[in-house]
Amino acid sequence: GFGQSSQMFRSKTGSLRKRLKNVDFEFVDPPFTSKHETIGEGLSWYEFSTISDDEVKWSKFDESLQYINDIFTSRGPFDGVMGFSQGACVAAVLAALHEKNSLPAPVQ
């Protein structure tokens, strides 16, 4: 999630990992440190800022996809992706891109 590290997510998934003893988990920190006007500063998969009540500006998402591609290249292959908060959004986008066969190799 925004502001959280791979170590924090690792800690939060301890019970799950204990039950899935035969599954290897790889934890990755988000690539950016960002500051949000109401949330504060922290690690981030993408940046966002509120323009108005009904408009939000998003940025750096493509860079995150390239970052993930680099991780898949250097540490993969992987059978799945799991995330929390912002990381869950990224995981959902990866699943949608996979469904459309639109992921860059080797993120397949």
DSSP file (Angstrom, degrees, kcal/mol; ACC not computed):
  #  RESIDUE AA STRUCTURE BP1 BP2  ACC     N-H-->O    O-->H-N    N-H-->O    O-->H-N    TCO  KAPPA ALPHA  PHI   PSI    X-CA   Y-CA   Z-CA
    1    1 A G    >         0   0    0      0, 0.0     3,-2.4     0, 0.0    84,-0.1   0.000 360.0 360.0 360.0 167.2    0.0    0.0    0.0
    2    2 A F  T 3   +     0   0    0      1,-0.3    42,-0.2    40,-0.1     3,-0.1  -0.305 360.0  11.1 -54.6 130.1    1.0    3.6   -0.3
    3    3 A G  T 3  S+     0   0    0     40,-3.9    -1,-0.3     1,-0.3     2,-0.3   0.364 105.4 113.0  85.2  -5.3    3.7    4.4    2.2
    4    4 A Q    <   -     0   0    0     -3,-2.4    -1,-0.3    39,-0.4     2,-0.2  -0.683  54.0-139.7-106.2 156.8    4.4    0.7    3.0
    5    5 A S     >  -     0   0    0     -2,-0.3     4,-2.0    24,-0.1     5,-0.2  -0.550  29.9-105.7-106.5 170.5    7.4   -1.4    2.3
    6    6 A S  H  > S+     0   0    0      1,-0.2     4,-2.6     2,-0.2     5,-0.2   0.855 121.3  57.4 -62.3 -34.7    7.9   -5.0    1.2
    7    7 A Q  H  > S+     0   0    0      2,-0.2     4,-2.0     1,-0.2    -1,-0.2   0.885 105.4  49.7 -64.6 -38.4    9.0   -5.8    4.8
    8    8 A M  H  > S+     0   0    0      2,-0.2     4,-2.1     1,-0.2    -1,-0.2   0.913 112.5  46.9 -66.3 -42.3    5.7   -4.5    6.1
    9    9 A F  H  X S+     0   0    0     -4,-2.0     4,-1.4     2,-0.2    -2,-0.2   0.888 109.0  55.3 -66.9 -38.0    3.7   -6.6    3.6
   10   10 A R  H  < S+     0   0    0     -4,-2.6     3,-0.4     1,-0.2    -1,-0.2   0.922 108.9  47.9 -57.4 -44.9    5.8   -9.6    4.5
   11   11 A S  H >< S+     0   0    0     -4,-2.0     3,-1.3     1,-0.2     4,-0.2   0.900 109.6  52.3 -63.4 -42.4    4.9   -9.2    8.1
   12   12 A K  H 3< S+     0   0    0     -4,-2.1     3,-0.3     1,-0.3    -1,-0.2   0.734 109.8  49.6 -68.4 -22.4    1.1   -8.8    7.3
   13   13 A T  T 3X S+     0   0    0     -4,-1.4     4,-2.7    -3,-0.4     5,-0.3   0.212  75.2 112.3-102.0  15.1    1.1  -12.0    5.2
   14   14 A G  H <> S+     0   0    0     -3,-1.3     4,-2.1     1,-0.2    -1,-0.2   0.896  77.6  47.5 -56.1 -46.2    2.8  -14.2    7.9
   15   15 A S  H  > S+     0   0    0     -3,-0.3     4,-1.6    -4,-0.2    -1,-0.2   0.901 113.4  48.8 -63.9 -41.8   -0.2  -16.4    8.6
   16   16 A L  H  > S+     0   0    0      1,-0.2     4,-1.7     2,-0.2     3,-0.2   0.937 112.0  47.9 -63.2 -47.1   -0.9  -16.9    4.9
   17   17 A R  H  < S+     0   0    0     -4,-2.7     6,-0.2     1,-0.2    -1,-0.2   0.855 107.6  56.6 -63.8 -34.7    2.7  -17.8    4.2
   18   18 A K  H  < S+     0   0    0     -4,-2.1     3,-0.4    -5,-0.3    -1,-0.2   0.873 109.9  45.1 -64.2 -37.0    2.7  -20.2    7.1
   19   19 A R  H  < S+     0   0    0     -4,-1.6     2,-0.7    -3,-0.2    -1,-0.2   0.769 110.5  55.3 -77.5 -26.4   -0.3  -22.1    5.7
   20   20 A L    ><  +     0   0    0     -4,-1.7     3,-1.8     1,-0.2    -1,-0.2  -0.518  66.5 158.6-104.4  63.4    1.3  -22.1    2.2
   21   21 A K  T 3   +     0   0    0     -2,-0.7    -1,-0.2    -3,-0.4    -2,-0.1   0.755  69.7  52.8 -61.5 -28.3    4.5  -23.8    3.1
   22   22 A N  T 3  S+     0   0    0     -3,-0.2     2,-0.5     2,-0.1    -1,-0.3   0.292  92.6  90.4 -93.8  11.2    5.3  -25.0   -0.4
   23   23 A V    <   -     0   0    0     -3,-1.8     2,-0.4    -6,-0.2    -3,-0.1  -0.914  67.2-143.9-110.3 130.6    4.9  -21.6   -2.0
   24   24 A D        -     0   0    0     -2,-0.5     2,-0.4     2,-0.0    -2,-0.1  -0.782  15.5-157.1 -91.1 135.0    7.8  -19.2   -2.4
   25   25 A F        -     0   0    0     -2,-0.4     2,-0.5     2,-0.0   -15,-0.0  -0.913   6.1-160.8-112.9 139.2    7.0  -15.5   -2.0
   26   26 A E        -     0   0    0     -2,-0.4     2,-0.4     2,-0.0    49,-0.0  -0.985  10.1-156.4-117.8 124.3    9.0  -12.6   -3.4
   27   27 A F        -     0   0    0     -2,-0.5     2,-0.4   -20,-0.0   -21,-0.1  -0.878  10.2-170.5-108.1 133.6    8.4   -9.2   -1.8
   28   28 A V        -     0   0    0     -2,-0.4    -2,-0.0   -22,-0.1    43,-0.0  -0.970  18.3-131.9-128.2 132.7    9.2   -6.1   -3.7
   29   29 A D        -     0   0    0     -2,-0.4   -24,-0.1     1,-0.1    15,-0.0  -0.564  37.2-101.9 -75.4 144.6    9.3   -2.5   -2.6
   30   30 A P        -     0   0    0      0, 0.0    15,-0.2     0, 0.0    -1,-0.1  -0.309  29.9-123.6 -59.9 153.9    7.5    0.1   -4.8
   31   31 A P  S    S+     0   0    0      0, 0.0     2,-0.3     0, 0.0    14,-0.1   0.641  81.5  58.6 -80.0 -14.1    9.8    2.1   -7.0
   32   32 A F  E     -A   44   0A   0     12,-1.8    12,-2.8    14,-0.0     2,-0.6  -0.841  60.2-147.1-121.9 152.0    8.9    5.6   -5.9
   33   33 A T  E     +A   43   0A   0     -2,-0.3     2,-0.3    10,-0.3    10,-0.2  -0.984  37.2 176.0-107.9 121.6    8.9    7.8   -2.8
   34   34 A S  E     -A   42   0A   0      8,-3.0     8,-2.4    -2,-0.6     2,-0.5  -0.825  27.3-139.7-126.5 161.4    6.0   10.1   -3.2
   35   35 A K  E     -A   41   0A   0     -2,-0.3     2,-0.4     6,-0.2     6,-0.3  -0.988  14.3-164.5-124.8 125.9    4.3   12.8   -1.2
   36   36 A H  E  >  -A   40   0A   0      4,-3.1     4,-1.9    -2,-0.5    13,-0.1  -0.884  25.4-127.2-109.5 140.7    0.5   13.1   -1.1
   37   37 A E  T  4 S+     0   0    0     -2,-0.4    -1,-0.1     1,-0.2     4,-0.1   0.760 106.1  22.1 -62.1 -26.7   -1.1   16.3    0.2
   38   38 A T  T  4 S+     0   0    0      2,-0.1    -1,-0.2    -3,-0.0    -3,-0.0   0.673 128.2  43.5-111.7 -22.2   -3.4   14.4    2.6
   39   39 A I  T  4 S-     0   0    0      1,-0.3     2,-0.3     3,-0.0    -2,-0.2   0.807  96.7-138.3 -93.7 -33.0   -1.7   11.1    3.2
   40   40 A G  E  <  -A   36   0A   0     -4,-1.9    -4,-3.1     2,-0.1     2,-0.3  -0.754  40.2 -30.4 108.1-158.3    1.9   12.2    3.6
   41   41 A E  E    S+A   35   0A   0     -2,-0.3     2,-0.3    -6,-0.3    -6,-0.2  -0.762  71.0 118.5-104.0 145.2    5.1   10.7    2.2
   42   42 A G  E     -A   34   0A   0     -8,-2.4    -8,-3.0    -2,-0.3   -38,-0.1  -0.979  62.4 -52.6 179.7 177.9    5.9    7.1    1.5
   43   43 A L  E     -A   33   0A   0     -2,-0.3   -40,-3.9   -10,-0.2   -39,-0.4  -0.393  57.9-173.6 -67.8 147.6    6.7    4.4   -1.0
   44   44 A S  E     -A   32   0A   0    -12,-2.8   -12,-1.8   -42,-0.2     3,-0.1  -1.000  39.1-153.4-150.9 144.1    4.4    4.4   -4.0
   45   45 A W  S    S-     0   0    0     -2,-0.3     2,-0.3     1,-0.3    19,-0.2   0.686  92.8  -5.1 -85.0 -22.4    3.6    2.4   -7.1
   46   46 A Y  S    S-     0   0    0    -14,-0.1     2,-0.3    18,-0.1    -1,-0.3  -0.963  75.2-111.2-160.1 166.1    2.3    5.5   -8.8
   47   47 A E  E     +B   59   0B   0     12,-2.6    12,-2.3    -2,-0.3     2,-0.3  -0.807  31.1 175.4-107.5 149.6    1.6    9.1   -7.9
   48   48 A F  E     -B   58   0B   0     -2,-0.3     2,-0.3    10,-0.2    10,-0.2  -0.995   7.4-176.9-149.6 148.5   -1.8   10.7   -7.6
   49   49 A S  E     -B   57   0B   0      8,-1.8     8,-3.2    -2,-0.3     2,-0.6  -0.995  31.1-113.8-146.2 146.2   -3.1   14.1   -6.7
   50   50 A T  E     +B   56   0B   0     -2,-0.3     6,-0.2     6,-0.2     3,-0.1  -0.695  27.9 176.8 -83.9 121.1   -6.6   15.5   -6.3
   51   51 A I  E     -     0   0B   0      4,-2.5     2,-0.3    -2,-0.6     5,-0.2   0.860  69.8 -25.2 -87.5 -44.1   -7.3   18.2   -8.9
   52   52 A S  E >  S-B   55   0B   0      3,-1.8     3,-1.2     0, 0.0    -1,-0.3  -0.869  83.3 -73.2-153.9-176.3  -11.0   18.7   -7.8
   53   53 A D  T 3  S+     0   0    0     -2,-0.3     3,-0.0     1,-0.3    -3,-0.0   0.794 133.4  27.9 -58.9 -27.9  -13.8   16.8   -6.1
   54   54 A D  T 3  S+     0   0    0      1,-0.1     2,-0.4    -4,-0.0    -1,-0.3   0.166 111.9  73.2-121.6  18.9  -14.2   14.7   -9.2
   55   55 A E  E <   +B   52   0B   0     -3,-1.2    -4,-2.5     2,-0.0    -3,-1.8  -0.985  48.3 179.5-140.3 129.1  -10.8   14.7  -10.8
   56   56 A V  E     -B   50   0B   0     -2,-0.4     2,-0.5    -6,-0.2    -6,-0.2  -0.980  20.7-139.9-125.0 137.7   -7.6   12.9   -9.8
   57   57 A K  E     -B   49   0B   0     -8,-3.2    -8,-1.8    -2,-0.4     2,-0.3  -0.867  20.0-166.6 -99.1 127.1   -4.3   13.2  -11.7
   58   58 A W  E     +B   48   0B   0     -2,-0.5     2,-0.3   -10,-0.2   -10,-0.2  -0.870  12.6 165.1-111.9 144.7   -2.3    9.9  -12.0
   59   59 A S  E     +B   47   0B   0    -12,-2.3   -12,-2.6    -2,-0.3    -2,-0.0  -0.979  47.1  36.0-152.9 166.1    1.3    9.5  -13.0
   60   60 A K  S  > S+     0   0    0     -2,-0.3     4,-1.5   -14,-0.2     5,-0.1   0.546  70.1 123.3  69.7  13.1    4.3    7.1  -13.1
   61   61 A F  H  > S+     0   0    0      2,-0.2     4,-2.1     1,-0.2     5,-0.2   0.915  72.1  52.1 -69.7 -41.0    2.2    4.0  -13.7
   62   62 A D  H  > S+     0   0    0      1,-0.2     4,-2.0     2,-0.2    -1,-0.2   0.880 107.1  54.0 -60.9 -37.5    4.1    3.1  -16.9
   63   63 A E  H  > S+     0   0    0      1,-0.2     4,-2.3     2,-0.2    -1,-0.2   0.879 106.7  52.0 -64.0 -37.1    7.3    3.4  -15.1
   64   64 A S  H  X S+     0   0    0     -4,-1.5     4,-2.7     2,-0.2    -2,-0.2   0.901 107.0  52.3 -65.7 -40.3    6.0    0.9  -12.5
   65   65 A L  H  X S+     0   0    0     -4,-2.1     4,-2.3     2,-0.2    -2,-0.2   0.900 110.8  47.6 -62.9 -38.9    5.0   -1.5  -15.2
   66   66 A Q  H  X S+     0   0    0     -4,-2.0     4,-2.5     2,-0.2    -2,-0.2   0.903 110.4  52.5 -65.7 -40.6    8.6   -1.3  -16.6
   67   67 A Y  H  X S+     0   0    0     -4,-2.3     4,-1.8     2,-0.2    -2,-0.2   0.917 111.2  46.5 -58.9 -45.6   10.0   -1.8  -13.0
   68   68 A I  H  X S+     0   0    0     -4,-2.7     4,-2.8     2,-0.2     5,-0.2   0.898 109.6  54.4 -65.6 -40.7    7.8   -4.9  -12.6
   69   69 A N  H  X S+     0   0    0     -4,-2.3     4,-2.2     1,-0.2    -2,-0.2   0.918 107.6  50.3 -57.7 -43.9    8.9   -6.2  -16.0
   70   70 A D  H  X S+     0   0    0     -4,-2.5     4,-2.4     2,-0.2    -1,-0.2   0.880 110.5  49.8 -62.6 -38.2   12.6   -5.8  -14.9
   71   71 A I  H  X>S+     0   0    0     -4,-1.8     4,-3.0     2,-0.2     5,-0.6   0.914 109.7  50.3 -67.2 -43.2   11.8   -7.8  -11.7
   72   72 A F  H  X5S+     0   0    0     -4,-2.8     4,-1.3     1,-0.2    -2,-0.2   0.888 113.0  48.3 -61.2 -37.3   10.1  -10.5  -13.7
   73   73 A T  H  <5S+     0   0    0     -4,-2.2    -2,-0.2    -5,-0.2    -1,-0.2   0.925 120.6  34.2 -67.7 -45.4   13.2  -10.6  -16.0
   74   74 A S  H  <5S+     0   0    0     -4,-2.4    -2,-0.2    -5,-0.1    -3,-0.2   0.775 134.6  20.8 -85.5 -27.2   15.7  -10.8  -13.2
   75   75 A R  H  <5S+     0   0    0     -4,-3.0    -3,-0.2    -5,-0.2    -2,-0.2   0.562 106.4 120.4-119.1 -12.4   13.9  -12.8  -10.5
   76   76 A G     << +     0   0    0     -4,-1.3     2,-0.2    -5,-0.6    -4,-0.0   0.050  24.5 106.4 -76.1-174.5   11.2  -14.8  -12.4
   77   77 A P        -     0   0    0      0, 0.0     2,-0.3     0, 0.0    30,-0.1   0.457  55.3-177.5 -81.9 161.8    9.4  -16.7  -13.5
   78   78 A F        -     0   0    0     -2,-0.2     3,-0.1     1,-0.1    -2,-0.1  -0.914  27.9-152.2-124.3 151.7    6.4  -16.2  -11.2
   79   79 A D  S    S-     0   0    0     -2,-0.3     2,-0.3     1,-0.2    -1,-0.1   0.596  76.7  -4.8 -96.5 -14.9    3.1  -18.0  -11.1
   80   80 A G        -     0   0    0      2,-0.0     2,-0.4     0, 0.0    -1,-0.2  -0.984  57.1-128.2-167.4 171.9    1.1  -15.1   -9.6
   81   81 A V        -     0   0    0     -2,-0.3     2,-0.4    -3,-0.1    14,-0.0  -0.996  20.5-178.4-135.2 137.7    1.1  -11.6   -8.2
   82   82 A M        +     0   0    0     -2,-0.4     2,-0.3     2,-0.0     6,-0.1  -0.993   8.5 167.2-136.4 142.6   -0.5  -10.4   -5.0
   83   83 A G        -     0   0    0     -2,-0.4     2,-0.4     5,-0.1    -2,-0.0  -0.946  27.3-130.0-149.3 170.5   -0.6   -6.9   -3.6
   84   84 A F  S >  S-     0   0    0     -2,-0.3     3,-2.0     4,-0.0     2,-0.2  -0.990  71.4 -35.3-126.5 133.2   -2.2   -4.7   -0.9
   85   85 A S  T 3> S+     0   0    0     -2,-0.4     4,-1.9     1,-0.3     3,-0.4  -0.369 141.6  11.5  59.1-116.8   -3.8   -1.3   -1.5
   86   86 A Q  H 3> S+     0   0    0      1,-0.2     4,-2.2    -2,-0.2    -1,-0.3   0.902 133.0  54.5 -56.9 -40.0   -1.8    0.4   -4.3
   87   87 A G  H <> S+     0   0    0     -3,-2.0     4,-2.4     1,-0.2    -1,-0.2   0.847 104.8  53.3 -62.6 -34.2   -0.1   -2.9   -4.9
   88   88 A A  H  > S+     0   0    0     -3,-0.4     4,-2.5     2,-0.2    -1,-0.2   0.874 106.9  52.5 -67.6 -37.4   -3.5   -4.6   -5.4
   89   89 A C  H  X S+     0   0    0     -4,-1.9     4,-2.2     2,-0.2    -2,-0.2   0.930 110.8  46.9 -61.1 -45.1   -4.4   -2.0   -8.0
   90   90 A V  H  X S+     0   0    0     -4,-2.2     4,-2.5     1,-0.2    -2,-0.2   0.914 111.3  51.4 -63.4 -42.9   -1.1   -2.8   -9.8
   91   91 A A  H  X S+     0   0    0     -4,-2.4     4,-2.2     1,-0.2    -1,-0.2   0.898 109.8  50.0 -61.6 -40.4   -1.8   -6.6   -9.5
   92   92 A A  H  X S+     0   0    0     -4,-2.5     4,-2.4     2,-0.2    -1,-0.2   0.898 110.3  49.7 -65.2 -40.5   -5.3   -6.1  -11.0
   93   93 A V  H  X S+     0   0    0     -4,-2.2     4,-2.8     2,-0.2     5,-0.2   0.910 109.8  51.6 -64.5 -41.4   -3.9   -4.0  -13.9
   94   94 A L  H  X S+     0   0    0     -4,-2.5     4,-2.4     1,-0.2    -2,-0.2   0.914 110.4  48.8 -60.7 -42.2   -1.4   -6.8  -14.5
   95   95 A A  H  X S+     0   0    0     -4,-2.2     4,-2.3     2,-0.2    -2,-0.2   0.915 112.4  48.2 -63.7 -42.7   -4.2   -9.4  -14.6
   96   96 A A  H  X S+     0   0    0     -4,-2.4     4,-1.5     2,-0.2    -2,-0.2   0.910 112.9  47.5 -64.9 -42.5   -6.2   -7.3  -17.0
   97   97 A L  H  <>S+     0   0    0     -4,-2.8     5,-3.3     1,-0.2     6,-0.5   0.887 110.9  52.3 -65.0 -38.3   -3.3   -6.7  -19.3
   98   98 A H  H ><5S+     0   0    0     -4,-2.4     3,-1.6    -5,-0.2    -2,-0.2   0.919 106.1  53.8 -62.1 -43.5   -2.5  -10.4  -19.1
   99   99 A E  H 3<5S+     0   0    0     -4,-2.3    -1,-0.2     1,-0.3    -2,-0.2   0.845 112.4  44.1 -59.3 -35.1   -6.1  -11.2  -20.1
  100  100 A K  T 3<5S-     0   0    0     -4,-1.5    -1,-0.3    -5,-0.1    -2,-0.2   0.347 112.2-120.3 -91.1   5.6   -5.7   -8.9  -23.2
  101  101 A N  T < 5S+     0   0    0     -3,-1.6    -3,-0.2    -4,-0.2    -2,-0.1   0.883  77.9 126.0  54.9  40.2   -2.3  -10.4  -24.0
  102  102 A S      < +     0   0    0     -5,-3.3    -4,-0.2    -6,-0.1    -1,-0.1   0.271  28.5 116.3-112.6   9.7   -0.9   -6.9  -23.6
  103  103 A L        -     0   0    0     -6,-0.5     2,-0.2    -5,-0.1    -9,-0.0  -0.564  69.0-115.1 -79.4 142.2    1.9   -7.5  -21.1
  104  104 A P    >   -     0   0    0      0, 0.0     3,-2.0     0, 0.0    -1,-0.1  -0.509  54.9 -68.2 -70.3 144.5    5.4   -6.8  -22.1
  105  105 A A  T 3  S+     0   0    0      1,-0.3   -32,-0.1    -2,-0.2   -36,-0.0  -0.483 119.0  26.2 -65.4 142.7    7.6   -9.9  -22.2
  106  106 A P  T 3  S+     0   0    0      0, 0.0     2,-2.2     0, 0.0    -1,-0.3  -0.914 102.1  84.2 -96.0  17.5    8.6  -11.6  -19.9
  107  107 A V    <         0   0    0     -3,-2.0   -38,-0.1     1,-0.2    -4,-0.1  -0.515 360.0 360.0 -78.6  77.5    5.6  -10.5  -17.8
  108  108 A Q              0   0    0     -2,-2.2    -1,-0.2    -6,-0.1    -3,-0.1   0.328 360.0 360.0-122.2 360.0    3.3  -13.2  -19.2
